[in-house]
Amino acid sequence: MSLNLSNDTNTTEQFLENTLDYQQLRSRPHLEVYDSYSILVGENNEVRVVWFEGKQTTAAKQRYVIIKEQLQEGFLTRKIEEARSADSALDFLTIPSNYRQDLDKIIASMTAQAGRGLVGTCLGQLAIKAICPDQDIRLHKASNSSSAFSWKEGISMRAINDSFVIPELGERGLLRSNQYGSFMTRTMAENYPFTTFYKAEIRGAKDSWVRITQALESGEINADAALLYVLNTLWKNSKVFEELVEKLIERVDSWLQINSNCTVMDVSRVISYHIEISEARARLLEVSMHTLLQAEQELVVDVGGNLKPLMQMRTANLKHGNLGDIEILLGHQIIEAWDAKYKNPYLSDALEELREKLKGRNTLELSFGYVVFPEKENYNEVTRKIVDIEEEFGVEVQILTLNEWVQAQLNRATENGVSEESLAKAWLRAYAESLGQRRRNIAPIDEPTVDWVQSLSTILS
């Protein structure tokens, strides 16, 4: 194990001088990483396991085949249905209470901004261990290519996660996550085993997850029982969420009845306040804009094309060919695009990115703009870049506050004969129903929205 402790005040030598002695230091639990293997060491220098790097062994390939076949044949589907039954609660008693608490913490750590990846990873590990107890769920990478990192006894958890776990749970409304699964980012994909010494910065109940992983490997937890426990908890959370959404819809109806002559700006004030008191404000700004266009579309306002379904929060725009967070399409061509910018009034970098996106596009009919919230600022450099882009591509680039953008949408609606009251009411309903997962065909929001639903319900009460 290398001790490179070169911070502002300590060198390796100073550290060792102030530590009991090197051998005693090594007697503490640690992970030793070498060129082609890693060693997990416990107390008193006890070697617990050696993990070898390299192409998958025949045994590992066979285990992977078994796991995939079981998942393809509906293993997880059956467990999800089994977990709905109250009878499965009897199995939970076999899980030690401290580990039940850890599982609860992992699930409770999910927010609109963090925690889903950890839950998805944990569920995948539980399913793998329940199907194949011999598989080490700390080894999450495997390959038969000499150019890719691989553990000899590992399996590709990423493939299992995004092919089976995330799609199945998302379809049931139990866990909504990015379509590419929990291993989309490097957070869960570092080239180290999942142990106490996994140093990636994980947002969520990381310590609880590590304890669960260790307990599954040591046999302290029955994987099948733990899988049912997590799925049962997700079912309960899903039921609670549906009840909260019903309450929110009732609050919307009541608020609209009391404020029967509400204006679009009345609704804008409600939504703006909701954005300001919530987490993931940038995402809510996108949702607020998209739902106003949903309302226009429902009221048959001519927007020139069709509103594109809301994109996932962390979609790479350049990779996916998007110009903005909100887009209107005429056929396959983008004719109107808006980028939501929360507390990001300085748009110089965004304009450079826009320039790259516009290259090679048909921009003849394109309208583009930034919607900044809560306010905008003027910078000479930004103004110059906008002029350059408009001259190069013939695209008008607007920078509007949310209220200015809302007013522009109102003007378009009234020009199409839609009353302001109708637009205001349709907007608030679309916003609430989208947060309540009632419009997933047009607004597939994959963040957990329970906090957003609760806070909007409170505001409307």
C-alpha angles and dihedrals in degrees: 000000000000118000105204102164101158105150127139096287108019133067124185089258094051091048093052092047090056094044122083095249137310097257091050089049090053090050089072118091111277146146120246115203121199135171097276107008144030128218125210108210125194133192118324092016093293111165106227101177141347117215116201123207122223143079116335116277120236089252092053091049090051092050090049091051091051092049094048093046092051092049092046089052091056105266093146092042090055092047092050091054092043090052091059090066119092088219090073088067087080089066091056091070088072089065111086111246094241090057092046086056090051091051089049091052092051091053094042091053091072113112135156089272107033149011103053094098091054093050091048091050092048092049090050091051092049092050092047093049092046091052098039115018091184093064114100105229092198091072104075101166133068136157142165091215118099090214095059129073113254143162114224092229096034132105132208102264090175091063091048092046099051096035100046118000103049097039093048095047093043092052089055093046092241099117124008114196142152111301090240092061136231094314095061091112133041091255094089096025107064116135094252131093118260100262140124086281096058098123102190113123103250119187106218138043094329097160092052091048092051091050091050091049091051092046092051091052093047092048095243090125129048103231094209093053092046091049091052090047093054093044091047090052091049090051090052091048089050091054092049090049092053090052090051091050091051089052091048093052089051090051091050091052091048094047092049091048092052092043095041093155096046120155129221088253090054089058091042090057091051093049094043090053090048090053092049096052096043136080121245089037093170090059093048090052088057091048092049092053095043093050092052088056088046087056091050091050092050090050090051096246110170104242094163097254144001128310112246115229114263112274124231115269098250100037111145101238096198093049094046096043095246122150098190145001090256121040140177116205133204101198103314095331122100109230099168129025135173130190117207115220119187113197089339104113095152102085104173095113092042090055091052088053090048090053090056092048093051095054111111094007130124099245098168095111098025126128117186136179148158121235111204125195136233094358143339135230132205122238125179092220092054091049091052092050092050090052090050092050093047091050094045099044105018091237122138109225116202130192112202137168115237091257092050090049092048090051090052090053090049090052091052091049096049090048085059092053097258116140120236091235092055092050093047093051094044090050095053091047092048091049094050095043092048091053088046091057090244094125104046092142090067101015110036097178108182098184116099101262101187094108091048091051093049095048094047089049090052092050092051093049 
